[in-house]
Amino acid sequence: MTIRALIWHEHRHEKKNKLVADLYPQGMHGALKKAFDGEKDISVDHALLDDPEHGLQVDRLAKTDVLLWWGHVAHGEVKDEIVERVVKRVWEGMGLIVLHSGHFSKPFKRLMGTPCALRWREAGENERIWILNRNHPIAHGLPEQIVIEHEEMYGEPFSIPEPEETLMISWFEGGEVFRSGCAWRRGAGKIFYFRPGHEAYPTYYNPQVLRVIRNATRWAYNPAPAWTSVDDAPNVPHDKAPVPLEVKGPKLHEHGEAGYR
């Protein structure tokens, strides 16, 4: 079955910054789409911040198996109702790959429930991403480390909830380290945060970086039907219980009345 991937990109820097425009003439989303060239089991499309409803209409999200998210300067422009759509789809089983500055995106912070803050420095440092579990599906085909010649530094502490799996740790020339590959589950959905991808550097032309993104998309895919009732909280009448029972005490709610939220 084909995995339906959707790359979401704010597409701001390429319009305003010549350096980024020259590095990514087809947009960063165009470079990310190249990660899937020739992959017959994955179809890929993109959506941009300035598209109607940010390109994340209800029906489009319903048909998305894995959403990849890159944002930086325009996190605040993402409408809250669209954020809630994304979060609900993750709960239902859609995979989410959050890239680089997406750590401050509204959907990621909403799903993590923490500030997701970190140290940073833009100095074109050498980065070594150490793979902690080379047997993990996201690490398939990778060496023991990925070396990136120039990157923005992200450093600990990274105020995220403890990952269910920490797959990669970065070391930077300035001495900092960072958890660069972290995985969680929220509801029926899998989430992977992957650190590299600063827009001032050609990181998304690095074949090993693109392999991680490709592997993570396959890992995050959930073939099960969407858990569309994940947000339901039904009041189950006593006479509909799996085992017959009698009401023995007082009640706040009328028969079948919705609960408080």
C-alpha positions as CSV (number, residue, x, y, z in Angstrom):
1,M,0.0,0.0,0.0
2,T,1.3,3.5,-0.9
3,I,2.2,5.7,2.0
4,R,0.7,9.2,1.4
5,A,3.2,11.8,2.7
6,L,2.6,15.5,2.9
7,I,5.4,18.0,3.4
8,W,4.2,21.2,5.2
9,H,6.5,24.2,4.8
10,E,6.0,27.9,5.8
11,H,7.9,29.0,2.7
12,R,9.0,32.4,4.1
13,H,12.8,32.5,4.0
14,E,13.1,31.7,0.3
15,K,10.9,34.7,-0.6
16,K,12.9,37.2,1.5
17,N,16.4,36.0,1.8
18,K,18.7,35.6,-1.2
19,L,21.0,33.1,0.5
20,V,18.1,30.7,1.2
21,A,16.6,31.4,-2.3
22,D,19.9,30.5,-4.0
23,L,20.3,27.4,-1.8
24,Y,16.8,26.1,-2.3
25,P,15.5,27.5,-5.6
26,Q,12.5,25.1,-5.6
27,G,11.9,25.9,-1.9
28,M,13.0,23.7,1.0
29,H,9.9,21.6,0.4
30,G,11.2,21.0,-3.1
31,A,14.5,19.7,-1.7
32,L,12.7,17.5,0.9
33,K,10.5,16.0,-1.8
34,K,13.7,14.8,-3.5
35,A,14.2,12.4,-0.6
36,F,11.3,10.3,-2.0
37,D,12.4,10.2,-5.7
38,G,12.1,6.7,-7.0
39,E,10.4,5.4,-3.8
40,K,7.5,3.4,-5.2
41,D,5.8,2.8,-1.8
42,I,5.6,6.5,-0.9
43,S,3.7,9.3,-2.7
44,V,4.5,12.8,-1.7
45,D,2.9,16.2,-2.0
46,H,3.4,19.6,-0.3
47,A,1.3,22.3,1.4
48,L,2.4,25.8,2.2
49,L,1.4,28.3,4.9
50,D,-0.1,30.7,2.4
51,D,-2.3,28.1,0.8
52,P,-6.0,28.2,1.8
53,E,-6.4,26.7,5.3
54,H,-2.6,26.4,5.2
55,G,-3.1,23.5,2.7
56,L,-4.4,21.4,5.6
57,Q,-8.0,21.0,4.8
58,V,-10.0,18.4,6.8
59,D,-10.3,16.1,3.8
60,R,-6.7,16.4,2.8
61,L,-5.5,15.6,6.3
62,A,-7.8,12.6,6.3
63,K,-6.0,11.3,3.3
64,T,-2.5,12.0,4.8
65,D,-0.6,9.0,6.4
66,V,2.5,11.0,7.4
67,L,2.9,14.8,7.7
68,L,6.3,16.3,7.6
69,W,6.6,19.8,9.2
70,W,9.2,22.6,8.7
71,G,8.6,26.0,10.2
72,H,10.7,28.7,11.7
73,V,9.8,32.4,11.4
74,A,6.0,32.1,11.1
75,H,4.9,29.7,13.8
76,G,2.5,32.4,15.1
77,E,0.8,32.7,11.8
78,V,-0.5,29.1,11.9
79,K,-4.2,29.2,12.9
80,D,-5.1,27.5,16.1
81,E,-8.0,25.6,14.5
82,I,-5.7,24.1,11.9
83,V,-3.3,23.1,14.7
84,E,-6.2,21.2,16.4
85,R,-6.9,19.4,13.1
86,V,-3.3,18.3,12.9
87,V,-3.2,17.2,16.6
88,K,-6.5,15.2,16.2
89,R,-5.1,13.4,13.1
90,V,-2.0,12.4,15.0
91,W,-4.2,11.0,17.8
92,E,-6.1,9.1,15.1
93,G,-3.0,7.6,13.7
94,M,-1.3,10.0,11.3
95,G,2.5,10.0,11.6
96,L,4.2,13.4,12.3
97,I,7.9,14.1,11.4
98,V,9.0,17.5,12.9
99,L,12.1,19.0,11.4
100,H,14.7,21.4,12.8
101,S,13.0,24.7,13.9
102,G,9.7,22.9,14.0
103,H,10.5,22.2,17.7
104,F,8.7,25.6,18.3
105,S,5.8,24.8,16.0
106,K,2.3,24.9,17.5
107,P,1.4,21.3,16.7
108,F,4.6,20.0,18.2
109,K,4.4,22.0,21.4
110,R,0.7,21.1,21.7
111,L,1.5,17.4,21.4
112,M,4.5,17.6,23.8
113,G,2.8,19.8,26.4
114,T,6.1,21.4,27.3
115,P,8.0,24.6,26.2
116,C,10.3,22.7,23.7
117,A,13.0,25.3,24.3
118,L,16.7,24.9,23.7
119,R,20.1,26.7,23.3
120,W,21.2,27.7,19.8
121,R,24.0,29.4,17.9
122,E,24.3,30.2,14.2
123,A,28.1,29.7,13.5
124,G,28.3,27.1,10.7
125,E,29.7,24.5,13.0
126,N,30.6,20.9,12.2
127,E,27.9,18.6,13.5
128,R,28.3,14.9,14.2
129,I,25.1,13.0,14.7
130,W,25.7,9.7,16.5
131,I,23.3,6.9,15.8
132,L,22.5,5.2,19.1
133,N,20.5,2.2,17.8
134,R,21.6,1.2,14.3
135,N,19.0,-1.7,14.3
136,H,16.1,0.8,14.5
137,P,14.1,1.2,11.3
138,I,14.8,4.9,11.2
139,A,18.6,4.1,11.2
140,H,18.4,1.6,8.4
141,G,21.3,1.9,5.9
142,L,23.1,4.6,8.0
143,P,26.7,4.6,9.2
144,E,27.4,5.0,12.9
145,Q,27.5,8.7,12.6
146,I,26.3,11.4,10.1
147,V,28.8,14.3,9.6
148,I,27.4,17.6,8.5
149,E,30.0,20.2,7.6
150,H,28.1,23.4,8.5
151,E,25.0,23.5,10.7
152,E,23.3,25.7,13.3
153,M,23.9,24.5,16.8
154,Y,21.1,23.3,19.0
155,G,22.1,22.5,22.6
156,E,20.7,20.9,25.7
157,P,18.7,21.4,27.8
158,F,15.9,20.6,25.4
159,S,12.7,21.0,27.4
160,I,10.7,18.2,25.9
161,P,9.0,15.2,27.7
162,E,11.4,12.3,28.0
163,P,11.4,10.6,24.6
164,E,10.1,7.0,24.4
165,E,13.2,6.4,22.2
166,T,16.3,8.6,21.8
167,L,17.8,7.5,18.5
168,M,20.4,10.1,17.8
169,I,22.7,12.5,19.7
170,S,24.5,15.4,18.1
171,W,27.9,16.9,19.0
172,F,28.9,20.4,17.8
173,E,32.3,22.0,17.5
174,G,31.5,24.4,20.3
175,G,31.1,21.5,22.7
176,E,27.4,21.3,23.1
177,V,25.4,18.1,22.6
178,F,21.7,17.6,21.7
179,R,19.1,14.9,21.4
180,S,18.7,15.1,17.6
181,G,16.4,12.1,16.9
182,C,13.6,11.6,19.4
183,A,10.4,9.5,19.1
184,W,7.1,9.4,20.9
185,R,3.6,8.0,20.5
186,R,0.5,10.2,21.0
187,G,-2.8,8.3,20.8
188,A,-2.5,6.1,17.7
189,G,0.1,8.3,16.0
190,K,3.9,8.2,16.0
191,I,6.0,11.4,16.2
192,F,9.7,11.8,15.3
193,Y,11.7,14.9,15.8
194,F,14.8,15.3,13.6
195,R,17.1,18.2,14.3
196,P,19.2,19.2,11.2
197,G,17.9,21.4,8.5
198,H,18.9,25.1,9.0
199,E,17.8,27.1,6.0
200,A,21.2,28.9,5.6
201,Y,23.0,25.6,4.9
202,P,22.5,22.9,2.2
203,T,21.6,20.2,4.8
204,Y,18.7,18.9,2.8
205,Y,21.0,17.9,0.0
206,N,22.9,15.5,2.3
207,P,21.9,12.0,1.2
208,Q,22.1,10.6,4.8
209,V,19.9,13.3,6.2
210,L,17.4,12.5,3.5
211,R,17.6,8.8,4.2
212,V,16.7,9.5,7.9
213,I,13.6,11.5,6.7
214,R,12.6,8.7,4.3
215,N,13.1,6.0,6.9
216,A,11.2,8.0,9.5
217,T,8.3,8.4,7.1
218,R,8.0,4.6,6.7
219,W,8.4,4.1,10.5
220,A,5.7,6.7,11.3
221,Y,3.1,5.1,8.9
222,N,0.2,3.4,10.6
223,P,-1.7,1.1,8.2
224,A,-4.6,0.7,10.6
225,P,-7.9,2.6,10.0
226,A,-8.0,6.0,11.6
227,W,-9.1,6.0,15.2
228,T,-11.8,8.6,14.5
229,S,-13.5,8.1,17.9
230,V,-10.3,8.9,19.8
231,D,-11.8,12.2,21.1
232,D,-15.2,10.7,22.0
233,A,-16.2,10.3,25.6
234,P,-19.6,8.5,25.5
235,N,-21.8,8.2,28.5
236,V,-22.5,4.5,28.6
237,P,-26.0,3.7,30.2
238,H,-26.0,1.1,32.9
239,D,-28.3,-1.1,30.8
240,K,-25.7,-1.1,28.0
241,A,-22.8,-2.3,30.2
242,P,-21.0,-5.5,29.0
243,V,-22.2,-7.1,32.3
244,P,-25.7,-6.3,33.5
245,L,-25.8,-4.1,36.6
246,E,-28.1,-2.0,38.7
247,V,-27.7,1.6,39.6
248,K,-26.8,1.8,43.3
249,G,-26.0,5.5,43.9
250,P,-26.9,9.1,43.0
251,K,-25.9,10.6,39.6
252,L,-24.9,14.0,38.4
253,H,-25.9,13.3,34.8
254,E,-29.2,12.4,33.2
255,H,-29.5,9.2,31.2
256,G,-27.3,9.7,28.1
257,E,-26.2,13.3,29.0
258,A,-22.8,14.4,27.7
259,G,-20.0,14.7,30.2
260,Y,-18.2,17.9,31.2
261,R,-15.2,19.2,29.2
